[in-house]
Amino acid sequence: MQVIVNFYSYLKDLTGCAQLKETIPDGSTLEDCFKTLSSRFPKLRAMDKSVLMAVGVDYQERSFLLKQDDEVSFFPPVQGG
C-alpha cells in the first residue's frame, strides 16, 4: 500500500525532502513505516526515540495500523523558547 509521508522542521534536512510517497506492506504500523524510512535515510535513526508521529491531524501511537493513502507526519520533539 502507499502512504504519504511529511517531514517537518529539521527532519526535512535529515531526509532532504518535505514529502514523499512510500510503499509499505499491508498491515504496517507507524513504527514499521518509520523503520523503513530510517533504512533509506540513516540519519533518522538518531531520532527514533523522540520523533512525534501523526496520521491525518491526530498524533498516534507507534502501534497505529496504517491503511492505504494515509497521510503520515513526523515531527521532531517540541522546542520551547
PDB file of N, CA, C and O in Angstrom:
ATOM      1  N   MET A   1       0.858  -1.184   0.000  1.00  0.00           N
ATOM      2  CA  MET A   1       0.000   0.000   0.000  1.00  0.00           C
ATOM      3  C   MET A   1       0.892   1.230   0.000  1.00  0.00           C
ATOM      4  O   MET A   1       2.075   1.159   0.333  1.00  0.00           O
ATOM      5  N   GLN A   2       0.311   2.348  -0.376  1.00  0.00           N
ATOM      6  CA  GLN A   2       1.055   3.603  -0.382  1.00  0.00           C
ATOM      7  C   GLN A   2       0.513   4.552   0.670  1.00  0.00           C
ATOM      8  O   GLN A   2      -0.694   4.636   0.898  1.00  0.00           O
ATOM      9  N   VAL A   3       1.446   5.273   1.314  1.00  0.00           N
ATOM     10  CA  VAL A   3       1.095   6.341   2.238  1.00  0.00           C
ATOM     11  C   VAL A   3       1.892   7.574   1.838  1.00  0.00           C
ATOM     12  O   VAL A   3       2.942   7.471   1.204  1.00  0.00           O
ATOM     13  N   ILE A   4       1.386   8.727   2.212  1.00  0.00           N
ATOM     14  CA  ILE A   4       2.093   9.989   2.004  1.00  0.00           C
ATOM     15  C   ILE A   4       2.779  10.324   3.319  1.00  0.00           C
ATOM     16  O   ILE A   4       2.155  10.272   4.379  1.00  0.00           O
ATOM     17  N   VAL A   5       4.061  10.666   3.254  1.00  0.00           N
ATOM     18  CA  VAL A   5       4.829  10.969   4.451  1.00  0.00           C
ATOM     19  C   VAL A   5       5.325  12.407   4.384  1.00  0.00           C
ATOM     20  O   VAL A   5       5.925  12.826   3.394  1.00  0.00           O
ATOM     21  N   ASN A   6       5.066  13.161   5.459  1.00  0.00           N
ATOM     22  CA  ASN A   6       5.539  14.540   5.588  1.00  0.00           C
ATOM     23  C   ASN A   6       6.604  14.610   6.673  1.00  0.00           C
ATOM     24  O   ASN A   6       6.460  14.012   7.740  1.00  0.00           O
ATOM     25  N   PHE A   7       7.677  15.351   6.390  1.00  0.00           N
ATOM     26  CA  PHE A   7       8.734  15.585   7.372  1.00  0.00           C
ATOM     27  C   PHE A   7       8.726  17.062   7.729  1.00  0.00           C
ATOM     28  O   PHE A   7       8.637  17.917   6.848  1.00  0.00           O
ATOM     29  N   TYR A   8       8.819  17.366   9.017  1.00  0.00           N
ATOM     30  CA  TYR A   8       8.773  18.751   9.479  1.00  0.00           C
ATOM     31  C   TYR A   8      10.064  19.151  10.184  1.00  0.00           C
ATOM     32  O   TYR A   8      10.800  18.319  10.714  1.00  0.00           O
ATOM     33  N   SER A   9      10.309  20.472  10.166  1.00  0.00           N
ATOM     34  CA  SER A   9      11.452  21.086  10.837  1.00  0.00           C
ATOM     35  C   SER A   9      12.748  20.446  10.331  1.00  0.00           C
ATOM     36  O   SER A   9      12.899  20.231   9.128  1.00  0.00           O
ATOM     37  N   TYR A  10      13.678  20.142  11.231  1.00  0.00           N
ATOM     38  CA  TYR A  10      14.965  19.650  10.766  1.00  0.00           C
ATOM     39  C   TYR A  10      14.914  18.200  10.271  1.00  0.00           C
ATOM     40  O   TYR A  10      15.913  17.701   9.754  1.00  0.00           O
ATOM     41  N   LEU A  11      13.789  17.523  10.415  1.00  0.00           N
ATOM     42  CA  LEU A  11      13.668  16.202   9.791  1.00  0.00           C
ATOM     43  C   LEU A  11      13.690  16.336   8.268  1.00  0.00           C
ATOM     44  O   LEU A  11      14.117  15.418   7.567  1.00  0.00           O
ATOM     45  N   LYS A  12      13.230  17.477   7.761  1.00  0.00           N
ATOM     46  CA  LYS A  12      13.335  17.739   6.310  1.00  0.00           C
ATOM     47  C   LYS A  12      14.802  17.779   5.899  1.00  0.00           C
ATOM     48  O   LYS A  12      15.167  17.280   4.835  1.00  0.00           O
ATOM     49  N   ASP A  13      15.642  18.375   6.746  1.00  0.00           N
ATOM     50  CA  ASP A  13      17.065  18.443   6.431  1.00  0.00           C
ATOM     51  C   ASP A  13      17.712  17.057   6.470  1.00  0.00           C
ATOM     52  O   ASP A  13      18.569  16.743   5.645  1.00  0.00           O
ATOM     53  N   LEU A  14      17.299  16.239   7.425  1.00  0.00           N
ATOM     54  CA  LEU A  14      17.872  14.899   7.558  1.00  0.00           C
ATOM     55  C   LEU A  14      17.521  14.001   6.383  1.00  0.00           C
ATOM     56  O   LEU A  14      18.304  13.127   6.010  1.00  0.00           O
ATOM     57  N   THR A  15      16.342  14.214   5.795  1.00  0.00           N
ATOM     58  CA  THR A  15      15.895  13.379   4.676  1.00  0.00           C
ATOM     59  C   THR A  15      16.107  14.028   3.319  1.00  0.00           C
ATOM     60  O   THR A  15      16.142  13.344   2.296  1.00  0.00           O
ATOM     61  N   GLY A  16      16.247  15.339   3.308  1.00  0.00           N
ATOM     62  CA  GLY A  16      16.397  16.050   2.039  1.00  0.00           C
ATOM     63  C   GLY A  16      15.085  16.266   1.312  1.00  0.00           C
ATOM     64  O   GLY A  16      15.082  16.637   0.139  1.00  0.00           O
ATOM     65  N   CYS A  17      13.959  16.036   1.998  1.00  0.00           N
ATOM     66  CA  CYS A  17      12.667  16.263   1.358  1.00  0.00           C
ATOM     67  C   CYS A  17      11.609  16.588   2.410  1.00  0.00           C
ATOM     68  O   CYS A  17      11.742  16.226   3.579  1.00  0.00           O
ATOM     69  N   ALA A  18      10.569  17.270   1.976  1.00  0.00           N
ATOM     70  CA  ALA A  18       9.464  17.620   2.869  1.00  0.00           C
ATOM     71  C   ALA A  18       8.347  16.590   2.799  1.00  0.00           C
ATOM     72  O   ALA A  18       7.618  16.389   3.770  1.00  0.00           O
ATOM     73  N   GLN A  19       8.214  15.939   1.648  1.00  0.00           N
ATOM     74  CA  GLN A  19       7.124  14.977   1.472  1.00  0.00           C
ATOM     75  C   GLN A  19       7.535  13.920   0.464  1.00  0.00           C
ATOM     76  O   GLN A  19       8.286  14.183  -0.475  1.00  0.00           O
ATOM     77  N   LEU A  20       7.019  12.709   0.684  1.00  0.00           N
ATOM     78  CA  LEU A  20       7.240  11.639  -0.282  1.00  0.00           C
ATOM     79  C   LEU A  20       6.101  10.630  -0.187  1.00  0.00           C
ATOM     80  O   LEU A  20       5.351  10.605   0.789  1.00  0.00           O
ATOM     81  N   LYS A  21       5.991   9.804  -1.215  1.00  0.00           N
ATOM     82  CA  LYS A  21       5.057   8.674  -1.190  1.00  0.00           C
ATOM     83  C   LYS A  21       5.892   7.436  -0.912  1.00  0.00           C
ATOM     84  O   LYS A  21       6.922   7.203  -1.544  1.00  0.00           O
ATOM     85  N   GLU A  22       5.425   6.651   0.047  1.00  0.00           N
ATOM     86  CA  GLU A  22       6.168   5.453   0.440  1.00  0.00           C
ATOM     87  C   GLU A  22       5.272   4.225   0.278  1.00  0.00           C
ATOM     88  O   GLU A  22       4.110   4.234   0.683  1.00  0.00           O
ATOM     89  N   THR A  23       5.818   3.189  -0.309  1.00  0.00           N
ATOM     90  CA  THR A  23       5.115   1.924  -0.417  1.00  0.00           C
ATOM     91  C   THR A  23       5.561   1.039   0.738  1.00  0.00           C
ATOM     92  O   THR A  23       6.750   0.774   0.921  1.00  0.00           O
ATOM     93  N   ILE A  24       4.582   0.590   1.509  1.00  0.00           N
ATOM     94  CA  ILE A  24       4.849  -0.274   2.659  1.00  0.00           C
ATOM     95  C   ILE A  24       3.906  -1.476   2.588  1.00  0.00           C
ATOM     96  O   ILE A  24       2.864  -1.408   1.936  1.00  0.00           O
ATOM     97  N   PRO A  25       4.264  -2.568   3.252  1.00  0.00           N
ATOM     98  CA  PRO A  25       3.386  -3.750   3.213  1.00  0.00           C
ATOM     99  C   PRO A  25       2.049  -3.497   3.910  1.00  0.00           C
ATOM    100  O   PRO A  25       1.975  -2.727   4.867  1.00  0.00           O
ATOM    101  N   ASP A  26       1.009  -4.143   3.426  1.00  0.00           N
ATOM    102  CA  ASP A  26      -0.283  -4.101   4.111  1.00  0.00           C
ATOM    103  C   ASP A  26      -0.089  -4.548   5.552  1.00  0.00           C
ATOM    104  O   ASP A  26       0.713  -5.441   5.824  1.00  0.00           O
ATOM    105  N   GLY A  27      -0.819  -3.933   6.476  1.00  0.00           N
ATOM    106  CA  GLY A  27      -0.711  -4.288   7.884  1.00  0.00           C
ATOM    107  C   GLY A  27       0.423  -3.598   8.612  1.00  0.00           C
ATOM    108  O   GLY A  27       0.717  -3.938   9.758  1.00  0.00           O
ATOM    109  N   SER A  28       1.071  -2.628   7.964  1.00  0.00           N
ATOM    110  CA  SER A  28       2.188  -1.917   8.599  1.00  0.00           C
ATOM    111  C   SER A  28       1.688  -0.919   9.635  1.00  0.00           C
ATOM    112  O   SER A  28       0.600  -0.358   9.508  1.00  0.00           O
ATOM    113  N   THR A  29       2.503  -0.711  10.656  1.00  0.00           N
ATOM    114  CA  THR A  29       2.223   0.280  11.689  1.00  0.00           C
ATOM    115  C   THR A  29       3.060   1.526  11.433  1.00  0.00           C
ATOM    116  O   THR A  29       3.914   1.541  10.547  1.00  0.00           O
ATOM    117  N   LEU A  30       2.806   2.568  12.215  1.00  0.00           N
ATOM    118  CA  LEU A  30       3.641   3.763  12.139  1.00  0.00           C
ATOM    119  C   LEU A  30       5.100   3.416  12.411  1.00  0.00           C
ATOM    120  O   LEU A  30       6.000   3.922  11.739  1.00  0.00           O
ATOM    121  N   GLU A  31       5.330   2.556  13.393  1.00  0.00           N
ATOM    122  CA  GLU A  31       6.691   2.117  13.727  1.00  0.00           C
ATOM    123  C   GLU A  31       7.350   1.444  12.528  1.00  0.00           C
ATOM    124  O   GLU A  31       8.510   1.719  12.223  1.00  0.00           O
ATOM    125  N   ASP A  32       6.617   0.565  11.849  1.00  0.00           N
ATOM    126  CA  ASP A  32       7.152  -0.110  10.665  1.00  0.00           C
ATOM    127  C   ASP A  32       7.523   0.899   9.587  1.00  0.00           C
ATOM    128  O   ASP A  32       8.576   0.792   8.958  1.00  0.00           O
ATOM    129  N   CYS A  33       6.660   1.867   9.382  1.00  0.00           N
ATOM    130  CA  CYS A  33       6.909   2.907   8.379  1.00  0.00           C
ATOM    131  C   CYS A  33       8.175   3.686   8.724  1.00  0.00           C
ATOM    132  O   CYS A  33       9.014   3.930   7.857  1.00  0.00           O
ATOM    133  N   PHE A  34       8.312   4.078   9.996  1.00  0.00           N
ATOM    134  CA  PHE A  34       9.490   4.837  10.406  1.00  0.00           C
ATOM    135  C   PHE A  34      10.765   4.007  10.227  1.00  0.00           C
ATOM    136  O   PHE A  34      11.788   4.534   9.791  1.00  0.00           O
ATOM    137  N   LYS A  35      10.711   2.739  10.554  1.00  0.00           N
ATOM    138  CA  LYS A  35      11.885   1.877  10.388  1.00  0.00           C
ATOM    139  C   LYS A  35      12.266   1.743   8.916  1.00  0.00           C
ATOM    140  O   LYS A  35      13.448   1.754   8.573  1.00  0.00           O
ATOM    141  N   THR A  36      11.264   1.616   8.051  1.00  0.00           N
ATOM    142  CA  THR A  36      11.531   1.551   6.616  1.00  0.00           C
ATOM    143  C   THR A  36      12.224   2.819   6.142  1.00  0.00           C
ATOM    144  O   THR A  36      13.197   2.766   5.390  1.00  0.00           O
ATOM    145  N   LEU A  37      11.711   3.956   6.591  1.00  0.00           N
ATOM    146  CA  LEU A  37      12.307   5.237   6.188  1.00  0.00           C
ATOM    147  C   LEU A  37      13.690   5.431   6.796  1.00  0.00           C
ATOM    148  O   LEU A  37      14.557   6.040   6.169  1.00  0.00           O
ATOM    149  N   SER A  38      13.907   4.927   7.999  1.00  0.00           N
ATOM    150  CA  SER A  38      15.221   5.022   8.641  1.00  0.00           C
ATOM    151  C   SER A  38      16.268   4.215   7.879  1.00  0.00           C
ATOM    152  O   SER A  38      17.450   4.556   7.894  1.00  0.00           O
ATOM    153  N   SER A  39      15.838   3.157   7.223  1.00  0.00           N
ATOM    154  CA  SER A  39      16.771   2.388   6.390  1.00  0.00           C
ATOM    155  C   SER A  39      17.196   3.194   5.173  1.00  0.00           C
ATOM    156  O   SER A  39      18.351   3.144   4.750  1.00  0.00           O
ATOM    157  N   ARG A  40      16.252   3.933   4.622  1.00  0.00           N
ATOM    158  CA  ARG A  40      16.549   4.763   3.449  1.00  0.00           C
ATOM    159  C   ARG A  40      17.302   6.034   3.832  1.00  0.00           C
ATOM    160  O   ARG A  40      18.181   6.491   3.101  1.00  0.00           O
ATOM    161  N   PHE A  41      16.950   6.597   4.982  1.00  0.00           N
ATOM    162  CA  PHE A  41      17.556   7.838   5.477  1.00  0.00           C
ATOM    163  C   PHE A  41      18.188   7.556   6.838  1.00  0.00           C
ATOM    164  O   PHE A  41      17.569   7.834   7.865  1.00  0.00           O
ATOM    165  N   PRO A  42      19.402   7.013   6.871  1.00  0.00           N
ATOM    166  CA  PRO A  42      20.020   6.587   8.129  1.00  0.00           C
ATOM    167  C   PRO A  42      20.117   7.667   9.205  1.00  0.00           C
ATOM    168  O   PRO A  42      20.166   7.337  10.389  1.00  0.00           O
ATOM    169  N   LYS A  43      20.147   8.926   8.837  1.00  0.00           N
ATOM    170  CA  LYS A  43      20.230  10.000   9.837  1.00  0.00           C
ATOM    171  C   LYS A  43      18.966  10.069  10.702  1.00  0.00           C
ATOM    172  O   LYS A  43      18.996  10.635  11.795  1.00  0.00           O
ATOM    173  N   LEU A  44      17.866   9.502  10.221  1.00  0.00           N
ATOM    174  CA  LEU A  44      16.634   9.473  11.014  1.00  0.00           C
ATOM    175  C   LEU A  44      16.750   8.559  12.235  1.00  0.00           C
ATOM    176  O   LEU A  44      16.041   8.746  13.223  1.00  0.00           O
ATOM    177  N   ARG A  45      17.641   7.578  12.164  1.00  0.00           N
ATOM    178  CA  ARG A  45      17.761   6.603  13.258  1.00  0.00           C
ATOM    179  C   ARG A  45      18.017   7.271  14.597  1.00  0.00           C
ATOM    180  O   ARG A  45      17.528   6.805  15.626  1.00  0.00           O
ATOM    181  N   ALA A  46      18.774   8.353  14.596  1.00  0.00           N
ATOM    182  CA  ALA A  46      19.076   9.052  15.849  1.00  0.00           C
ATOM    183  C   ALA A  46      17.825   9.648  16.477  1.00  0.00           C
ATOM    184  O   ALA A  46      17.815   9.943  17.672  1.00  0.00           O
ATOM    185  N   MET A  47      16.776   9.830  15.693  1.00  0.00           N
ATOM    186  CA  MET A  47      15.536  10.430  16.183  1.00  0.00           C
ATOM    187  C   MET A  47      14.520   9.378  16.641  1.00  0.00           C
ATOM    188  O   MET A  47      13.422   9.728  17.075  1.00  0.00           O
ATOM    189  N   ASP A  48      14.872   8.122  16.550  1.00  0.00           N
ATOM    190  CA  ASP A  48      13.924   7.031  16.788  1.00  0.00           C
ATOM    191  C   ASP A  48      13.122   7.165  18.081  1.00  0.00           C
ATOM    192  O   ASP A  48      11.910   6.953  18.068  1.00  0.00           O
ATOM    193  N   LYS A  49      13.755   7.506  19.175  1.00  0.00           N
ATOM    194  CA  LYS A  49      13.066   7.540  20.474  1.00  0.00           C
ATOM    195  C   LYS A  49      12.297   8.840  20.717  1.00  0.00           C
ATOM    196  O   LYS A  49      11.460   8.893  21.618  1.00  0.00           O
ATOM    197  N   SER A  50      12.560   9.876  19.943  1.00  0.00           N
ATOM    198  CA  SER A  50      11.956  11.175  20.256  1.00  0.00           C
ATOM    199  C   SER A  50      11.009  11.738  19.199  1.00  0.00           C
ATOM    200  O   SER A  50      10.305  12.713  19.462  1.00  0.00           O
ATOM    201  N   VAL A  51      10.980  11.145  18.021  1.00  0.00           N
ATOM    202  CA  VAL A  51      10.128  11.691  16.959  1.00  0.00           C
ATOM    203  C   VAL A  51       8.653  11.544  17.320  1.00  0.00           C
ATOM    204  O   VAL A  51       8.234  10.526  17.871  1.00  0.00           O
ATOM    205  N   LEU A  52       7.879  12.571  17.002  1.00  0.00           N
ATOM    206  CA  LEU A  52       6.429  12.549  17.192  1.00  0.00           C
ATOM    207  C   LEU A  52       5.794  12.116  15.880  1.00  0.00           C
ATOM    208  O   LEU A  52       6.265  12.484  14.804  1.00  0.00           O
ATOM    209  N   MET A  53       4.723  11.331  15.971  1.00  0.00           N
ATOM    210  CA  MET A  53       4.101  10.756  14.781  1.00  0.00           C
ATOM    211  C   MET A  53       2.614  11.069  14.757  1.00  0.00           C
ATOM    212  O   MET A  53       1.931  10.996  15.779  1.00  0.00           O
ATOM    213  N   ALA A  54       2.124  11.420  13.571  1.00  0.00           N
ATOM    214  CA  ALA A  54       0.698  11.710  13.407  1.00  0.00           C
ATOM    215  C   ALA A  54       0.197  11.051  12.133  1.00  0.00           C
ATOM    216  O   ALA A  54       0.951  10.816  11.189  1.00  0.00           O
ATOM    217  N   VAL A  55      -1.092  10.760  12.135  1.00  0.00           N
ATOM    218  CA  VAL A  55      -1.786  10.298  10.934  1.00  0.00           C
ATOM    219  C   VAL A  55      -2.963  11.239  10.763  1.00  0.00           C
ATOM    220  O   VAL A  55      -3.783  11.394  11.669  1.00  0.00           O
ATOM    221  N   GLY A  56      -3.042  11.871   9.594  1.00  0.00           N
ATOM    222  CA  GLY A  56      -4.036  12.932   9.414  1.00  0.00           C
ATOM    223  C   GLY A  56      -3.657  14.084  10.337  1.00  0.00           C
ATOM    224  O   GLY A  56      -2.528  14.571  10.295  1.00  0.00           O
ATOM    225  N   VAL A  57      -4.587  14.514  11.160  1.00  0.00           N
ATOM    226  CA  VAL A  57      -4.316  15.639  12.071  1.00  0.00           C
ATOM    227  C   VAL A  57      -4.165  15.195  13.518  1.00  0.00           C
ATOM    228  O   VAL A  57      -4.077  16.037  14.412  1.00  0.00           O
ATOM    229  N   ASP A  58      -4.131  13.888  13.768  1.00  0.00           N
ATOM    230  CA  ASP A  58      -4.063  13.383  15.140  1.00  0.00           C
ATOM    231  C   ASP A  58      -2.749  12.658  15.407  1.00  0.00           C
ATOM    232  O   ASP A  58      -2.314  11.825  14.611  1.00  0.00           O
ATOM    233  N   TYR A  59      -2.115  12.985  16.545  1.00  0.00           N
ATOM    234  CA  TYR A  59      -0.957  12.218  16.990  1.00  0.00           C
ATOM    235  C   TYR A  59      -1.417  10.799  17.284  1.00  0.00           C
ATOM    236  O   TYR A  59      -2.524  10.576  17.774  1.00  0.00           O
ATOM    237  N   GLN A  60      -0.545   9.842  16.974  1.00  0.00           N
ATOM    238  CA  GLN A  60      -0.885   8.430  17.152  1.00  0.00           C
ATOM    239  C   GLN A  60       0.265   7.691  17.825  1.00  0.00           C
ATOM    240  O   GLN A  60       1.416   8.127  17.789  1.00  0.00           O
ATOM    241  N   GLU A  61      -0.072   6.576  18.431  1.00  0.00           N
ATOM    242  CA  GLU A  61       0.931   5.668  18.985  1.00  0.00           C
ATOM    243  C   GLU A  61       1.659   4.986  17.835  1.00  0.00           C
ATOM    244  O   GLU A  61       1.139   4.889  16.723  1.00  0.00           O
ATOM    245  N   ARG A  62       2.861   4.520  18.117  1.00  0.00           N
ATOM    246  CA  ARG A  62       3.654   3.829  17.093  1.00  0.00           C
ATOM    247  C   ARG A  62       2.980   2.546  16.604  1.00  0.00           C
ATOM    248  O   ARG A  62       3.279   2.066  15.511  1.00  0.00           O
ATOM    249  N   SER A  63       2.094   2.006  17.391  1.00  0.00           N
ATOM    250  CA  SER A  63       1.409   0.755  17.028  1.00  0.00           C
ATOM    251  C   SER A  63       0.194   0.991  16.132  1.00  0.00           C
ATOM    252  O   SER A  63      -0.485   0.037  15.753  1.00  0.00           O
ATOM    253  N   PHE A  64      -0.086   2.250  15.790  1.00  0.00           N
ATOM    254  CA  PHE A  64      -1.238   2.590  14.944  1.00  0.00           C
ATOM    255  C   PHE A  64      -1.118   1.874  13.608  1.00  0.00           C
ATOM    256  O   PHE A  64      -0.078   1.942  12.952  1.00  0.00           O
ATOM    257  N   LEU A  65      -2.182   1.189  13.205  1.00  0.00           N
ATOM    258  CA  LEU A  65      -2.218   0.430  11.956  1.00  0.00           C
ATOM    259  C   LEU A  65      -2.559   1.361  10.796  1.00  0.00           C
ATOM    260  O   LEU A  65      -3.614   1.994  10.785  1.00  0.00           O
ATOM    261  N   LEU A  66      -1.665   1.434   9.833  1.00  0.00           N
ATOM    262  CA  LEU A  66      -1.859   2.320   8.679  1.00  0.00           C
ATOM    263  C   LEU A  66      -2.731   1.647   7.623  1.00  0.00           C
ATOM    264  O   LEU A  66      -2.830   0.422   7.547  1.00  0.00           O
ATOM    265  N   LYS A  67      -3.360   2.500   6.811  1.00  0.00           N
ATOM    266  CA  LYS A  67      -4.146   1.995   5.690  1.00  0.00           C
ATOM    267  C   LYS A  67      -3.782   2.787   4.432  1.00  0.00           C
ATOM    268  O   LYS A  67      -3.140   3.834   4.506  1.00  0.00           O
ATOM    269  N   GLN A  68      -4.196   2.277   3.303  1.00  0.00           N
ATOM    270  CA  GLN A  68      -3.907   2.890   2.005  1.00  0.00           C
ATOM    271  C   GLN A  68      -4.230   4.383   2.028  1.00  0.00           C
ATOM    272  O   GLN A  68      -5.288   4.795   2.503  1.00  0.00           O
ATOM    273  N   ASP A  69      -3.299   5.187   1.504  1.00  0.00           N
ATOM    274  CA  ASP A  69      -3.452   6.638   1.321  1.00  0.00           C
ATOM    275  C   ASP A  69      -3.490   7.447   2.612  1.00  0.00           C
ATOM    276  O   ASP A  69      -3.856   8.622   2.585  1.00  0.00           O
ATOM    277  N   ASP A  70      -3.118   6.841   3.752  1.00  0.00           N
ATOM    278  CA  ASP A  70      -2.987   7.644   4.970  1.00  0.00           C
ATOM    279  C   ASP A  70      -1.911   8.704   4.763  1.00  0.00           C
ATOM    280  O   ASP A  70      -0.957   8.501   4.012  1.00  0.00           O
ATOM    281  N   GLU A  71      -2.080   9.835   5.441  1.00  0.00           N
ATOM    282  CA  GLU A  71      -1.069  10.884   5.423  1.00  0.00           C
ATOM    283  C   GLU A  71      -0.379  10.884   6.781  1.00  0.00           C
ATOM    284  O   GLU A  71      -0.974  11.214   7.807  1.00  0.00           O
ATOM    285  N   VAL A  72       0.889  10.506   6.752  1.00  0.00           N
ATOM    286  CA  VAL A  72       1.707  10.350   7.947  1.00  0.00           C
ATOM    287  C   VAL A  72       2.614  11.573   8.083  1.00  0.00           C
ATOM    288  O   VAL A  72       3.156  12.067   7.095  1.00  0.00           O
ATOM    289  N   SER A  73       2.771  12.054   9.313  1.00  0.00           N
ATOM    290  CA  SER A  73       3.667  13.175   9.564  1.00  0.00           C
ATOM    291  C   SER A  73       4.622  12.832  10.701  1.00  0.00           C
ATOM    292  O   SER A  73       4.233  12.262  11.720  1.00  0.00           O
ATOM    293  N   PHE A  74       5.884  13.198  10.495  1.00  0.00           N
ATOM    294  CA  PHE A  74       6.918  13.005  11.514  1.00  0.00           C
ATOM    295  C   PHE A  74       7.446  14.367  11.924  1.00  0.00           C
ATOM    296  O   PHE A  74       7.809  15.187  11.081  1.00  0.00           O
ATOM    297  N   PHE A  75       7.484  14.599  13.243  1.00  0.00           N
ATOM    298  CA  PHE A  75       7.903  15.872  13.820  1.00  0.00           C
ATOM    299  C   PHE A  75       9.046  15.640  14.811  1.00  0.00           C
ATOM    300  O   PHE A  75       9.067  14.620  15.501  1.00  0.00           O
ATOM    301  N   PRO A  76       9.988  16.567  14.887  1.00  0.00           N
ATOM    302  CA  PRO A  76      10.995  16.463  15.955  1.00  0.00           C
ATOM    303  C   PRO A  76      10.346  16.827  17.299  1.00  0.00           C
ATOM    304  O   PRO A  76       9.220  17.323  17.328  1.00  0.00           O
ATOM    305  N   PRO A  77      11.046  16.583  18.395  1.00  0.00           N
ATOM    306  CA  PRO A  77      10.490  16.967  19.706  1.00  0.00           C
ATOM    307  C   PRO A  77      10.148  18.453  19.740  1.00  0.00           C
ATOM    308  O   PRO A  77      10.796  19.267  19.082  1.00  0.00           O
ATOM    309  N   VAL A  78       9.152  18.782  20.494  1.00  0.00           N
ATOM    310  CA  VAL A  78       8.717  20.184  20.615  1.00  0.00           C
ATOM    311  C   VAL A  78       9.803  20.986  21.302  1.00  0.00           C
ATOM    312  O   VAL A  78      10.386  20.549  22.294  1.00  0.00           O
ATOM    313  N   GLN A  79      10.064  22.159  20.766  1.00  0.00           N
ATOM    314  CA  GLN A  79      11.060  23.047  21.349  1.00  0.00           C
ATOM    315  C   GLN A  79      10.373  24.300  21.843  1.00  0.00           C
ATOM    316  O   GLN A  79       9.470  24.820  21.188  1.00  0.00           O
ATOM    317  N   GLY A  80      10.789  24.777  22.978  1.00  0.00           N
ATOM    318  CA  GLY A  80      10.211  25.988  23.535  1.00  0.00           C
ATOM    319  C   GLY A  80      11.171  27.155  23.427  1.00  0.00           C
ATOM    320  O   GLY A  80      12.332  27.005  23.048  1.00  0.00           O
ATOM    321  N   GLY A  81      10.654  28.314  23.768  1.00  0.00           N
ATOM    322  CA  GLY A  81      11.540  29.460  23.673  1.00  0.00           C
ATOM    323  C   GLY A  81      11.012  30.608  24.478  1.00  0.00           C
ATOM    324  O   GLY A  81      11.632  31.671  24.518  1.00  0.00           O
TER     325      GLY A  81
END
